[in-house]
């Protein structure tokens, strides 16, 4: 049972990391668009 809970917690952690990395990419993308660098094109 504890292993099952750990599994769910691990999945939550991976989701959180995924969301954070996506947010970081979006922020960098937005800044590069404001500055005028085509960083967005290379990522997407």
C-alpha positions as CSV (number, residue, x, y, z in Angstrom):
1,X,0.0,0.0,0.0
2,X,2.8,2.4,0.8
3,X,4.4,1.6,-2.5
4,X,1.2,2.5,-4.3
5,X,1.1,5.9,-2.4
6,X,4.8,6.4,-3.3
7,X,4.0,5.7,-6.9
8,X,1.2,8.3,-7.0
9,X,3.5,10.8,-5.2
10,X,6.2,10.2,-7.8
11,X,3.8,10.8,-10.6
12,X,2.7,14.0,-9.0
13,X,6.4,15.1,-8.8
14,X,6.9,14.3,-12.5
15,X,3.8,16.3,-13.4
16,X,5.0,19.2,-11.3
17,X,8.4,19.1,-13.0
18,X,6.7,18.9,-16.4
19,X,4.5,21.9,-15.6
20,X,7.4,23.9,-14.2
21,X,9.6,23.2,-17.3
22,X,6.7,24.2,-19.6
23,X,6.3,27.5,-17.6
24,X,10.0,28.2,-17.8
25,X,9.9,27.6,-21.6
26,X,6.9,29.9,-22.0
27,X,8.5,32.6,-19.9
28,X,11.8,32.4,-21.9
29,X,9.8,32.4,-25.1
30,X,7.9,35.5,-24.1
31,X,11.0,37.4,-23.1
32,X,12.8,36.4,-26.3
33,X,9.8,37.6,-28.3
34,X,9.9,41.0,-26.5
35,X,13.6,41.2,-27.1
36,X,13.2,40.1,-30.7
37,X,15.3,36.8,-30.6
38,X,13.8,33.8,-32.3
39,X,14.2,31.4,-29.4
40,X,10.6,30.5,-29.7
41,X,11.1,29.1,-33.2
42,X,13.9,26.8,-32.1
43,X,11.9,25.3,-29.2
44,X,8.5,24.8,-30.8
